[in-house]
Amino acid sequence: MSVSTKPASGTRDFLPAAVAARRAVVGVVQRVYESYGFVPIETPAFERLEVLTSKYGDEGDQLIFRILKRRDALPALTPELRPDDLTDLALRYDLTVPLARVVAANFASLPKFFKRYQVQTVWRADRPQRGRFREFYQCDVDYTGTTSLIAEHTVIAAASEALASLGFSAFEIRLNDRRVLTGALELCGISPALHGATLTAVDKLDKVGISGVRDELAALGLGESTIDALAATLLGGGGRARLDELAARFADGSPTGAAGAKTLQDLFAMIDAAPVSGSVEFDPTLARGLSYYTGPIFEIRVPDLAGSIGGGGRYDGLIGMFRGSPVPAVGFSLGLERILVIMEERGMLPSEPTAAEVVVAVADEGLQSLALRHAAAVRAAGLRAEVYPELTKLGKQLSYAESVGAQWVIIVGKREADAGVVALKNMATGDQSVYPLGDAVAAMLAAHPTAAT
Amino acid sequence: MSVSTKPASGTRDFLPAAVAARRAVVGVVQRVYESYGFVPIETPAFERLEVLTSKYGDEGDQLIFRILKRRDALPALTPELRPDDLTDLALRYDLTVPLARVVAANFASLPKFFKRYQVQTVWRADRPQRGRFREFYQCDVDYTGTTSLIAEHTVIAAASEALASLGFSAFEIRLNDRRVLTGALELCGISPALHGATLTAVDKLDKVGISGVRDELAALGLGESTIDALAATLLGGGGRARLDELAARFADGSPTGAAGAKTLQDLFAMIDAAPVSGSVEFDPTLARGLSYYTGPIFEIRVPDLAGSIGGGGRYDGLIGMFRGSPVPAVGFSLGLERILVIMEERGMLPSEPTAAEVVVAVADEGLQSLALRHAAAVRAAGLRAEVYPELTKLGKQLSYAESVGAQWVIIVGKREADAGVVALKNMATGDQSVYPLGDAVAAMLAAHPTAAT
């Protein structure tokens, strides 16, 4: 019995074309992020369990992959044990909490404003479904060490320029502020104990519509008049005029809401004066799931696509959970998988084959070493080359060369070897000529001007 | 109480300089591997447990990190449970077993000879110690689909050229064959049940010396005369003459040993005719730990360094464990961590800073948006630029620019803004001049000719 060859549920194997596409996209994003002064870090795949727990909310806690203790550290199994007694490590769930730990650990040696990007895999024990994976890449930028709105402006500008550089032309950046949400709930008289559940319902407006949200709010026990008030505050549409209107309402009833609205007004003014790629709009229903956000929050959406392809916000308390004293920070995370899916559907993906350009075919016995030397000479000239490893009919060797996408086949036969030449076949045209090896290499380079750089 | 900021035991955080060094090294290795026609794949961090177990020997099985089942799939904890009842997924332990699974899963659509490289992290629950980590990168090349020695030649040539391209000049490739080892044990009359333990002892010759190995063999219950015979066969030194001598001995007593010796003689002849970087030698004590090897095995060693920096071999049975019918294969794995440690100690690492080249300092209130626009213009010209985010003394802003390694500071003050100019400070020389922004950009580019490419 052979073992199943499927990858684990919710994970994928990436074959060469997929790796090449992913690398090309990541390369563009990295170049843009570096142009803004962000520098790369990498953190381990797993963290001590206590680093990750209580950072992502109850639902997030359930979705963290935990690693079983090593056999010699595993306690005897008894019904009294809790599952967390079996584990002391867990897989990276996002890139923000590891960044917070790294900033706290290296605070004295890092620049005052540490601006890092990070492109690594994260793992979530979600139920796998179409387009949702248990293993996926995130591309994050984070700006730590300042409460200045230049930090918000910079991460938004960098993320939107990354999308623009990938070829996305129409996308919308939606802004809100956690304090605007808190202020609205305060104005409507909703008790703090219900804030989280209420925002989770409000956040679903796009998915379930206004009546769906009203049903969920009623199920939480909110009365008709409270729901009406909330609908008038948060569910009545977005836009800049709406933000100004909310700011005026908060002026009387909610200092928290007023602070949030003022921050957003200032951020909009800064974006007006120093524009970013994409349009920017106020969306009072935007809530973002993660519990660590404290100020402005944002999402990027692409037309005709449900859900966001990236988002982020300010989290001024998280690093302090590791450092003791707070360090302000703001970040933006792009979802690489969704970006790749859209780019593939829309034919935006670059195609950069990396397989051999030249296959050296061996037509007669005793010539394999000569073929290996020819391949080495072709490589030294800057072309990718391999030797067909078996003695077989030339037709099979040419078929193989075609299957890997080679543009040229060099044929080494006894007659050519005796004459000190090779036959060079152009796979696109079928033309075949006989040259000394050096001339064959020159002919290939002449037809392929980028190779020898 | 704040949480500890240490990474998990045996893992490391990589700060920007370390990431840059790692990327530069991986880039060189990838370029060489691609020049040989190898193409990249990536596989998931975790596999179904059954994919990994029984592939690495008993010791390896113990070192696989297992992932705890999700709460809803976890059985009630009772003393009757075995630890493996608690887990159904495990972290990647090497890159060879995942490759074997991928080749079996995609056999019909892959080229007849699938030649892949893979640079990913692996995890082993080893006891952490100096230079030994629980998370580390491997760089593997594997050549599947043929028993031709061109496959061995190709993976050895590619791995040794990768090291040469990184700047290693003196290194030695040691060759042996699993069948030579089996043949030697057969000649000495050692029962098959003791082959594994005997080879483990022989493999330690470099570490414990000949008398240490003899002690270990005696502890296995081997008699004095058997140990003498083994010492004369395997422990009497290496070299090509030694290989020919063993081949002659096998001709009478061990068809398995004879086949292994003949293969190595043919491989040496091919390397003589088509040389690879580095010297190549026969080492009859080389055993390699992993249980899946079936033919030639190899290691690369650097002078003055205990242990190998890479190794591999032929494993003609592994893919068949997933596919049902066998697919021959041979691979070579470079240990990136050891390569990086040596390159750092020897000053061989390239230094490629990626932080901002230009910091835009803001000297007066109300100018942050102008500074953001200036930074955007500098970026558009191909230089990495950031804005100092806070209003503070110019001296602090200059110190920050120095701390990130910026070569230039653009100073935006009220007087300059009114005059439509900026002050440009060269951080290396301290020189400062006033220009229109476009001229300042031109001055920076003139001093930094590679930026705008």
Interface residues (C-beta under 8 A of the other chain):
Chain A: S2 V3 S4 T5 K6 P7 A8 T11 R12 D13 F14 L15 P16 A18 V19 A20 R22 R23 E34 S35 Y36 G37 V39 P40 I41 E42 T43 P44 A45 F46 E47 R48 E50 V51 Q62 F65 R66 I67 L68 R70 R71 L74 A76 L77 T78 P79 L81 P83 L86 T87 L89 L91 P98 R101 V102 A104 A105 N106 L110 P111 K112 F113 K115 R116 T121 W123 A125 E135 Y143 T146 S148 I150 A151 H153 T154 A157 M270 A273 A274 G320 M321 F322 R323 G324 T354 A355 A356 V359 Q368 S369 L370 L372 R373 A376 R379 L383 R384 A385 E386 V387 Y388 P389 E390 Y400 S403 V404
Chain B: S2 V3 S4 T5 K6 P7 A8 T11 R12 D13 F14 L15 P16 V19 A20 R22 R23 E34 S35 Y36 G37 V39 P40 I41 E42 T43 P44 A45 F46 E47 R48 E50 V51 Q62 F65 R66 I67 L68 R70 R71 L74 A76 L77 T78 P79 L81 P83 L86 T87 L89 L91 P98 R101 V102 A104 A105 N106 P111 K112 F113 K115 R116 T121 W123 A125 E135 Y143 T146 S148 I150 A151 H153 T154 A157 M270 A273 A274 G320 M321 F322 R323 G324 T354 A355 A356 V359 Q368 S369 L370 L372 R373 A376 R379 L383 R384 A385 E386 V387 Y388 P389 E390 Y400 S403 V404
